[in-house]
């Protein structure tokens, strides 16, 4: 069949991205799926298909606890990050002068200049037993001995991850807010709307796509983070990704690790899908109103 020039040009444009998607996304997932239905006993790999790994992943109390803890920490980190990012993005878009916006964006990106690991170690210094917070509180006479509950727990993981992902949440919300038509706000003001109701009826609904993008950008990768929980989480702050690492390395049980990884992926996809669906319902109801 002879293709017209436009069709050939279209195929040439999508062929390379499609090949990269297959090579870098679909192929690893298929390999992971195939591995998850195998079994391994030390160095012996049995390729007989079985669902025992998934049954163990969802019924074993340890794995279930880590899965739910990872989901809880990721949701808290997402809520904290988006709640901090939204006012910052609002100030940058609606309050800051136009000649200052480029500077503010530049300041937001400064954390990207340092290594992710360096930022984690800096938080260890800040939250440590003899760290900045404890040293400052003891120097002011507010406490007699260092606080031992601010490091090596879930709180430390939440604080570190929220700081690490905050710039990623600010930027998409700011970009969407910049596209909000200011004429809508002026019209609402002329009709007697207060600043609060202008925000509720106009700014918030129109900025929700940015909030959705920021939520997904933060939530999806945090549930799979294993470096931060390992360095600042302690035993009570470990997440499912740490157990996946153990299965692939120390336990030498790659099939179970693959099953845990796919289970976490399914959990993330389900929660993200529900959030996007609820957001679409919200926007639809706002539009109808």
C-alpha positions in Angstrom: 0.0 0.0 0.0 1.4 3.4 -1.0 1.4 6.0 1.6 0.9 9.7 0.8 3.7 12.1 1.8 1.8 13.4 4.8 1.4 9.9 6.2 5.0 9.1 5.6 6.1 12.3 7.3 3.8 11.5 10.3 5.2 8.0 10.6 8.7 9.3 10.5 8.0 11.8 13.3 6.5 9.2 15.7 8.7 6.3 14.8 11.6 7.3 17.0 9.6 8.3 20.1 7.5 5.1 19.7 10.7 3.0 19.5 12.1 4.7 22.6 8.8 4.1 24.4 8.9 0.4 23.6 12.5 0.1 24.5 12.6 2.1 27.7 9.0 1.6 29.0 7.2 -1.3 27.6 10.1 -3.8 27.4 11.2 -3.3 31.0 7.7 -3.7 32.2 7.2 -6.9 30.2 10.4 -8.3 31.6 9.4 -7.4 35.1 6.0 -9.0 34.5 7.5 -12.2 33.2 10.0 -12.3 36.1 7.2 -11.8 38.7 5.5 -15.1 37.8 8.8 -17.1 38.2 10.3 -18.5 41.3 13.9 -18.4 42.5 15.7 -20.5 45.1 19.1 -18.9 45.6 20.8 -19.4 42.2 18.1 -21.6 40.7 15.4 -19.8 38.6 12.2 -21.8 37.9 10.4 -20.3 34.9 7.2 -22.2 35.6 4.4 -19.6 35.7 2.9 -19.1 39.2 1.1 -16.4 41.1 2.6 -17.3 44.4 4.8 -14.2 44.5 1.7 -11.9 44.1 -0.1 -13.8 46.8 2.8 -13.4 49.2 3.2 -9.8 48.3 -0.4 -9.0 49.2 -0.9 -11.4 52.2 2.4 -11.2 54.1 1.9 -8.7 56.9 5.4 -7.3 56.4 4.9 -6.4 52.8 1.3 -5.2 53.4 2.5 -2.9 56.2 5.3 -1.5 54.0 2.9 -1.0 51.1 0.4 0.9 53.3 3.2 2.9 55.0 4.6 3.9 51.6 1.1 5.0 50.5 0.5 7.0 53.7 3.9 8.8 53.5 3.5 9.6 49.8 0.0 11.0 50.4 1.2 13.2 53.3 4.3 14.4 51.3 2.0 15.2 48.3 -0.4 17.2 50.5 2.3 19.1 52.3 4.2 19.8 49.1 1.1 21.0 47.1 -0.2 23.1 50.0 3.2 24.8 50.3 3.6 25.1 46.5 0.2 26.7 45.8 0.7 29.9 47.8 4.2 30.3 46.4 3.0 29.9 42.8 0.0 32.2 43.5 2.4 34.9 44.8 4.7 34.5 41.8 1.8 34.7 39.3 -0.6 37.3 40.8 1.3 39.3 43.3 4.9 39.6 42.2 5.8 42.3 39.6 6.4 41.0 36.1 10.1 42.1 36.3 10.6 39.9 39.4 9.0 36.7 38.1 12.1 35.5 36.3 14.2 36.0 39.4 11.7 34.1 41.5 11.7 31.2 39.0 15.5 31.3 39.2 15.4 31.1 43.0 13.0 28.2 42.9 15.4 26.2 40.7 18.4 26.7 43.0 17.9 23.4 44.9 18.4 21.6 41.5 22.0 22.8 41.5 22.9 20.4 44.4 22.9 16.6 44.4 19.8 14.9 45.7 22.0 12.9 48.1 23.7 16.0 49.3 20.3 17.5 50.2 19.4 14.3 52.2 22.6 14.5 54.1 22.0 18.1 54.9 18.7 17.2 56.4 20.5 14.6 58.5 22.7 17.4 59.8 19.7 19.7 60.5 17.6 17.0 62.2 20.4 15.1 63.8 20.8 14.4 67.6 23.5 17.1 67.7 22.1 18.9 64.6 21.1 22.5 63.9 17.6 22.2 65.4 18.6 20.6 68.6 21.7 22.8 68.9 19.6 26.0 68.4 16.8 24.9 70.9 19.4 23.9 73.5 21.3 27.2 73.0 18.1 29.2 73.5 17.4 27.2 76.7 14.1 25.8 75.4 15.1 22.1 75.9 17.6 20.4 78.3 18.5 17.5 76.1 18.4 16.9 72.3 15.1 15.7 70.8 15.4 12.2 69.5 12.1 12.0 67.6 12.9 14.3 64.7 15.3 11.9 62.8 15.1 8.3 61.8 11.4 8.1 61.6 8.5 8.8 59.2 8.5 12.5 60.1 12.1 12.9 58.8 11.1 11.1 55.6 8.2 13.4 55.0 10.2 16.6 55.7 13.1 15.5 53.4 10.9 14.4 50.6 8.7 17.5 50.8 11.7 19.7 50.5 13.1 17.7 47.6 9.9 17.8 45.5 8.7 21.3 46.4 10.2 23.0 43.3 8.6 20.3 41.1 5.2 21.3 42.5 5.6 25.0 42.3 6.5 25.2 38.6 3.5 23.4 37.0 1.1 25.4 39.2 2.8 28.6 38.3 2.7 27.9 34.6 -1.1 27.2 34.7 -1.8 30.3 36.8 0.1 32.4 34.2 -2.5 31.3 31.7 -5.5 32.4 33.7 -7.2 35.2 31.9 -7.1 38.3 34.2 -10.1 39.7 32.4 -12.3 37.1 34.2 -11.1 38.4 37.6 -11.7 42.0 36.5 -15.2 41.2 35.4 -15.9 39.4 38.7 -14.6 42.4 40.6 -16.8 44.7 38.6 -19.8 42.5 39.4 -19.1 42.9 43.1 -17.3 39.7 43.9 -14.9 39.8 46.9 -11.3 38.6 46.5 -12.1 35.4 48.4 -15.0 34.5 46.0 -13.0 35.5 43.0 -10.4 33.0 44.1 -12.9 30.2 44.8 -14.9 30.7 41.6 -12.2 31.6 39.1 -8.6 31.2 40.1 -8.9 27.8 41.9 -10.9 26.0 39.2 -8.7 27.3 36.4 -5.5 26.4 38.3 -6.6 22.9 39.1 -4.8 21.4 36.0 -1.6 22.6 37.5 -2.5 21.2 40.9 -3.2 17.8 39.3 0.1 17.9 37.5 2.0 18.8 40.7 0.2 16.1 42.6 1.1 13.4 40.1 4.6 14.7 39.8 5.1 14.4 43.5 3.0 11.4 44.4 4.2 8.9 41.8 7.9 9.0 42.4 7.8 9.4 46.2 6.1 6.1 46.8 9.0 4.4 45.0 11.8 6.4 46.7 14.2 4.2 48.7 17.3 6.5 49.2 15.6 8.9 51.6 13.9 6.3 53.8 17.2 4.4 54.0 19.2 7.4 55.1 16.8 9.3 57.3 13.9 7.0 57.9 15.3 4.4 60.3 13.4 1.1 60.9 10.1 2.8 61.3 10.5 4.9 58.1 11.4 2.2 55.6 9.1 1.9 52.6 8.2 -0.7 50.0 11.1 0.3 47.7 13.6 -0.6 50.4 12.1 -4.1 50.6 12.2 -4.4 46.7 15.9 -3.5 46.9 16.5 -6.2 49.6 14.7 -8.9 47.5 16.8 -8.1 44.4 20.1 -7.8 46.2 20.4 -9.4 49.7 17.6 -12.0 49.5 18.5 -13.0 45.9 14.7 -13.3 45.1 14.2 -11.2 42.0 10.8 -12.7 41.2 9.3 -11.6 44.5 11.0 -8.2 44.1 9.4 -7.9 40.7 6.0 -8.8 42.1 6.4 -6.2 44.9 7.4 -3.6 42.3 4.4 -4.4 40.1 2.1 -4.3 43.1 3.4 -0.9 44.1 2.9 0.2 40.5 -0.7 -1.0 40.5 -1.3 0.8 43.8 0.1 4.1 42.5 -1.9 3.8 39.2 -5.1 3.1 41.1 -4.8 6.0 43.5 -3.6 8.4 40.8 -6.5 7.3 38.5 -9.0 7.9 41.3 -7.6 11.3 42.0 -7.7 12.4 38.3 -11.3 11.1 38.1 -12.4 13.0 41.2 -10.8 16.1 39.8 -12.6 15.8 36.5 -15.8 15.4 38.4 -15.0 18.5 40.4 -14.2 20.5 37.3 -17.3 19.3 35.5 -19.5 20.3 38.5 -17.9 23.7 38.6 -18.4 24.2 34.9 -22.1 23.2 35.2 -22.5 25.6 38.2 
